[in-house]
Amino acid sequence: DSPEHATGPHINELDMPIAQRKGKRSCTMHPLSGHLSMARLTPTYRQFVKGLS
């Protein structure tokens, strides 16, 4: 087996969704919780946001 097959199929980074390419990031300098409230979101958008974490 070649080393290429040992790690699985090669995936071109440009073919991946941007959210997967960028990875998970965090910012503690400007937390959004001080500006946003989950209670003010529509139920549909609230479910969407919960699915992101």
Backbone atoms as SQL, in Angstrom:
CREATE TABLE atoms (id INTEGER PRIMARY KEY, chain TEXT, resi INTEGER, resn TEXT, atom TEXT, x REAL, y REAL, z REAL);
INSERT INTO atoms VALUES
  (1, 'A', 1, 'ASP', 'N', 0.832, -1.202, 0.000),
  (2, 'A', 1, 'ASP', 'CA', 0.000, 0.000, 0.000),
  (3, 'A', 1, 'ASP', 'C', 0.867, 1.253, 0.000),
  (4, 'A', 2, 'SER', 'N', 0.418, 2.254, -0.704),
  (5, 'A', 2, 'SER', 'CA', 1.152, 3.516, -0.719),
  (6, 'A', 2, 'SER', 'C', 0.724, 4.361, 0.479),
  (7, 'A', 3, 'PRO', 'N', 1.563, 5.311, 0.903),
  (8, 'A', 3, 'PRO', 'CA', 1.199, 6.177, 2.047),
  (9, 'A', 3, 'PRO', 'C', -0.100, 6.942, 1.820),
  (10, 'A', 4, 'GLU', 'N', -0.410, 7.242, 0.561),
  (11, 'A', 4, 'GLU', 'CA', -1.640, 7.986, 0.264),
  (12, 'A', 4, 'GLU', 'C', -2.873, 7.195, 0.682),
  (13, 'A', 5, 'HIS', 'N', -2.860, 5.886, 0.474),
  (14, 'A', 5, 'HIS', 'CA', -3.999, 5.055, 0.835),
  (15, 'A', 5, 'HIS', 'C', -4.047, 4.751, 2.330),
  (16, 'A', 6, 'ALA', 'N', -2.932, 4.879, 3.018),
  (17, 'A', 6, 'ALA', 'CA', -2.893, 4.583, 4.448),
  (18, 'A', 6, 'ALA', 'C', -3.691, 5.612, 5.251),
  (19, 'A', 7, 'THR', 'N', -3.751, 6.841, 4.773),
  (20, 'A', 7, 'THR', 'CA', -4.456, 7.897, 5.499),
  (21, 'A', 7, 'THR', 'C', -5.877, 8.093, 5.002),
  (22, 'A', 8, 'GLY', 'N', -6.302, 7.315, 4.036),
  (23, 'A', 8, 'GLY', 'CA', -7.650, 7.461, 3.499),
  (24, 'A', 8, 'GLY', 'C', -7.621, 8.250, 2.213),
  (25, 'A', 9, 'PRO', 'N', -8.769, 8.449, 1.610),
  (26, 'A', 9, 'PRO', 'CA', -8.815, 9.163, 0.330),
  (27, 'A', 9, 'PRO', 'C', -8.418, 10.621, 0.503),
  (28, 'A', 10, 'HIS', 'N', -7.753, 11.143, -0.496),
  (29, 'A', 10, 'HIS', 'CA', -7.331, 12.549, -0.471),
  (30, 'A', 10, 'HIS', 'C', -8.536, 13.436, -0.776),
  (31, 'A', 11, 'ILE', 'N', -8.775, 14.412, 0.065),
  (32, 'A', 11, 'ILE', 'CA', -9.879, 15.352, -0.138),
  (33, 'A', 11, 'ILE', 'C', -9.276, 16.721, -0.401),
  (34, 'A', 12, 'ASN', 'N', -9.630, 17.302, -1.514),
  (35, 'A', 12, 'ASN', 'CA', -9.161, 18.635, -1.841),
  (36, 'A', 12, 'ASN', 'C', -9.803, 19.618, -0.862),
  (37, 'A', 13, 'GLU', 'N', -8.983, 20.424, -0.222),
  (38, 'A', 13, 'GLU', 'CA', -9.488, 21.368, 0.787),
  (39, 'A', 13, 'GLU', 'C', -10.528, 22.318, 0.199),
  (40, 'A', 14, 'LEU', 'N', -10.388, 22.670, -1.066),
  (41, 'A', 14, 'LEU', 'CA', -11.339, 23.592, -1.683),
  (42, 'A', 14, 'LEU', 'C', -12.706, 22.956, -1.907),
  (43, 'A', 15, 'ASP', 'N', -12.785, 21.624, -1.873),
  (44, 'A', 15, 'ASP', 'CA', -14.065, 20.939, -2.033),
  (45, 'A', 15, 'ASP', 'C', -14.834, 20.835, -0.719),
  (46, 'A', 16, 'MET', 'N', -14.186, 21.163, 0.392),
  (47, 'A', 16, 'MET', 'CA', -14.829, 21.074, 1.707),
  (48, 'A', 16, 'MET', 'C', -15.629, 22.345, 1.977),
  (49, 'A', 17, 'PRO', 'N', -16.721, 22.252, 2.732),
  (50, 'A', 17, 'PRO', 'CA', -17.454, 23.461, 3.133),
  (51, 'A', 17, 'PRO', 'C', -16.539, 24.382, 3.941),
  (52, 'A', 18, 'ILE', 'N', -16.726, 25.678, 3.804),
  (53, 'A', 18, 'ILE', 'CA', -15.851, 26.644, 4.467),
  (54, 'A', 18, 'ILE', 'C', -15.855, 26.470, 5.984),
  (55, 'A', 19, 'ALA', 'N', -16.991, 26.079, 6.562),
  (56, 'A', 19, 'ALA', 'CA', -17.057, 25.889, 8.019),
  (57, 'A', 19, 'ALA', 'C', -16.124, 24.772, 8.468),
  (58, 'A', 20, 'GLN', 'N', -15.959, 23.741, 7.659),
  (59, 'A', 20, 'GLN', 'CA', -15.049, 22.654, 8.013),
  (60, 'A', 20, 'GLN', 'C', -13.602, 23.052, 7.773),
  (61, 'A', 21, 'ARG', 'N', -13.340, 23.839, 6.737),
  (62, 'A', 21, 'ARG', 'CA', -11.962, 24.271, 6.459),
  (63, 'A', 21, 'ARG', 'C', -11.442, 25.177, 7.562),
  (64, 'A', 22, 'LYS', 'N', -12.287, 26.071, 8.065),
  (65, 'A', 22, 'LYS', 'CA', -11.847, 27.031, 9.068),
  (66, 'A', 22, 'LYS', 'C', -11.735, 26.419, 10.461),
  (67, 'A', 23, 'GLY', 'N', -12.506, 25.392, 10.736),
  (68, 'A', 23, 'GLY', 'CA', -12.455, 24.776, 12.054),
  (69, 'A', 23, 'GLY', 'C', -13.198, 25.592, 13.093),
  (70, 'A', 24, 'LYS', 'N', -13.075, 25.173, 14.336),
  (71, 'A', 24, 'LYS', 'CA', -13.787, 25.825, 15.433),
  (72, 'A', 24, 'LYS', 'C', -12.909, 26.925, 16.011),
  (73, 'A', 25, 'ARG', 'N', -13.474, 28.106, 16.161),
  (74, 'A', 25, 'ARG', 'CA', -12.740, 29.230, 16.726),
  (75, 'A', 25, 'ARG', 'C', -13.533, 29.809, 17.892),
  (76, 'A', 26, 'SER', 'N', -12.834, 30.519, 18.744),
  (77, 'A', 26, 'SER', 'CA', -13.531, 31.184, 19.838),
  (78, 'A', 26, 'SER', 'C', -12.899, 32.547, 20.068),
  (79, 'A', 27, 'CYS', 'N', -13.681, 33.461, 20.585),
  (80, 'A', 27, 'CYS', 'CA', -13.202, 34.807, 20.882),
  (81, 'A', 27, 'CYS', 'C', -13.735, 35.189, 22.259),
  (82, 'A', 28, 'THR', 'N', -12.840, 35.390, 23.185),
  (83, 'A', 28, 'THR', 'CA', -13.264, 35.773, 24.532),
  (84, 'A', 28, 'THR', 'C', -13.182, 37.283, 24.746),
  (85, 'A', 29, 'MET', 'N', -12.627, 38.002, 23.767),
  (86, 'A', 29, 'MET', 'CA', -12.533, 39.458, 23.910),
  (87, 'A', 29, 'MET', 'C', -13.900, 40.124, 23.773),
  (88, 'A', 30, 'HIS', 'N', -14.743, 39.596, 22.893),
  (89, 'A', 30, 'HIS', 'CA', -16.043, 40.198, 22.621),
  (90, 'A', 30, 'HIS', 'C', -17.115, 39.113, 22.612),
  (91, 'A', 31, 'PRO', 'N', -17.468, 38.562, 23.770),
  (92, 'A', 31, 'PRO', 'CA', -18.466, 37.486, 23.787),
  (93, 'A', 31, 'PRO', 'C', -19.838, 37.994, 23.334),
  (94, 'A', 32, 'LEU', 'N', -20.456, 37.246, 22.446),
  (95, 'A', 32, 'LEU', 'CA', -21.768, 37.640, 21.925),
  (96, 'A', 32, 'LEU', 'C', -22.861, 37.555, 22.976),
  (97, 'A', 33, 'SER', 'N', -22.644, 36.772, 24.015),
  (98, 'A', 33, 'SER', 'CA', -23.680, 36.625, 25.038),
  (99, 'A', 33, 'SER', 'C', -24.009, 37.950, 25.717),
  (100, 'A', 34, 'GLY', 'N', -23.107, 38.911, 25.653),
  (101, 'A', 34, 'GLY', 'CA', -23.385, 40.219, 26.230),
  (102, 'A', 34, 'GLY', 'C', -24.264, 41.084, 25.342),
  (103, 'A', 35, 'HIS', 'N', -24.464, 40.644, 24.094),
  (104, 'A', 35, 'HIS', 'CA', -25.226, 41.440, 23.133),
  (105, 'A', 35, 'HIS', 'C', -26.458, 40.721, 22.597),
  (106, 'A', 36, 'LEU', 'N', -26.477, 39.399, 22.714),
  (107, 'A', 36, 'LEU', 'CA', -27.577, 38.605, 22.170),
  (108, 'A', 36, 'LEU', 'C', -28.236, 37.784, 23.259),
  (109, 'A', 37, 'SER', 'N', -29.496, 37.518, 23.073),
  (110, 'A', 37, 'SER', 'CA', -30.230, 36.669, 23.997),
  (111, 'A', 37, 'SER', 'C', -30.950, 35.598, 23.190),
  (112, 'A', 38, 'MET', 'N', -30.811, 34.345, 23.600),
  (113, 'A', 38, 'MET', 'CA', -31.499, 33.257, 22.912),
  (114, 'A', 38, 'MET', 'C', -33.015, 33.460, 22.960),
  (115, 'A', 39, 'ALA', 'N', -33.509, 34.109, 24.000),
  (116, 'A', 39, 'ALA', 'CA', -34.948, 34.319, 24.160),
  (117, 'A', 39, 'ALA', 'C', -35.517, 35.226, 23.065),
  (118, 'A', 40, 'ARG', 'N', -34.682, 36.055, 22.467),
  (119, 'A', 40, 'ARG', 'CA', -35.166, 36.982, 21.440),
  (120, 'A', 40, 'ARG', 'C', -35.127, 36.389, 20.040),
  (121, 'A', 41, 'LEU', 'N', -34.569, 35.190, 19.895),
  (122, 'A', 41, 'LEU', 'CA', -34.502, 34.543, 18.589),
  (123, 'A', 41, 'LEU', 'C', -35.813, 33.819, 18.288),
  (124, 'A', 42, 'THR', 'N', -36.112, 33.674, 17.008),
  (125, 'A', 42, 'THR', 'CA', -37.288, 32.887, 16.637),
  (126, 'A', 42, 'THR', 'C', -37.008, 31.428, 16.990),
  (127, 'A', 43, 'PRO', 'N', -38.043, 30.636, 17.247),
  (128, 'A', 43, 'PRO', 'CA', -37.822, 29.222, 17.585),
  (129, 'A', 43, 'PRO', 'C', -37.013, 28.473, 16.523),
  (130, 'A', 44, 'THR', 'N', -37.268, 28.764, 15.258),
  (131, 'A', 44, 'THR', 'CA', -36.535, 28.094, 14.177),
  (132, 'A', 44, 'THR', 'C', -35.056, 28.451, 14.222),
  (133, 'A', 45, 'TYR', 'N', -34.758, 29.735, 14.380),
  (134, 'A', 45, 'TYR', 'CA', -33.359, 30.161, 14.416),
  (135, 'A', 45, 'TYR', 'C', -32.676, 29.661, 15.689),
  (136, 'A', 46, 'ARG', 'N', -33.405, 29.605, 16.786),
  (137, 'A', 46, 'ARG', 'CA', -32.854, 29.094, 18.041),
  (138, 'A', 46, 'ARG', 'C', -32.410, 27.640, 17.866),
  (139, 'A', 47, 'GLN', 'N', -33.232, 26.823, 17.206),
  (140, 'A', 47, 'GLN', 'CA', -32.876, 25.426, 16.944),
  (141, 'A', 47, 'GLN', 'C', -31.643, 25.354, 16.054),
  (142, 'A', 48, 'PHE', 'N', -31.566, 26.233, 15.059),
  (143, 'A', 48, 'PHE', 'CA', -30.409, 26.272, 14.166),
  (144, 'A', 48, 'PHE', 'C', -29.133, 26.582, 14.946),
  (145, 'A', 49, 'VAL', 'N', -29.188, 27.586, 15.810),
  (146, 'A', 49, 'VAL', 'CA', -28.015, 27.980, 16.596),
  (147, 'A', 49, 'VAL', 'C', -27.604, 26.859, 17.547),
  (148, 'A', 50, 'LYS', 'N', -28.567, 26.204, 18.181),
  (149, 'A', 50, 'LYS', 'CA', -28.252, 25.091, 19.082),
  (150, 'A', 50, 'LYS', 'C', -27.576, 23.955, 18.332),
  (151, 'A', 51, 'GLY', 'N', -27.937, 23.752, 17.087),
  (152, 'A', 51, 'GLY', 'CA', -27.334, 22.697, 16.280),
  (153, 'A', 51, 'GLY', 'C', -25.895, 22.986, 15.900),
  (154, 'A', 52, 'LEU', 'N', -25.482, 24.243, 15.977),
  (155, 'A', 52, 'LEU', 'CA', -24.104, 24.603, 15.639),
  (156, 'A', 52, 'LEU', 'C', -23.124, 24.226, 16.734),
  (157, 'A', 53, 'SER', 'N', -23.568, 24.187, 17.973),
  (158, 'A', 53, 'SER', 'CA', -22.631, 23.917, 19.065),
  (159, 'A', 53, 'SER', 'C', -22.530, 22.457, 19.412);
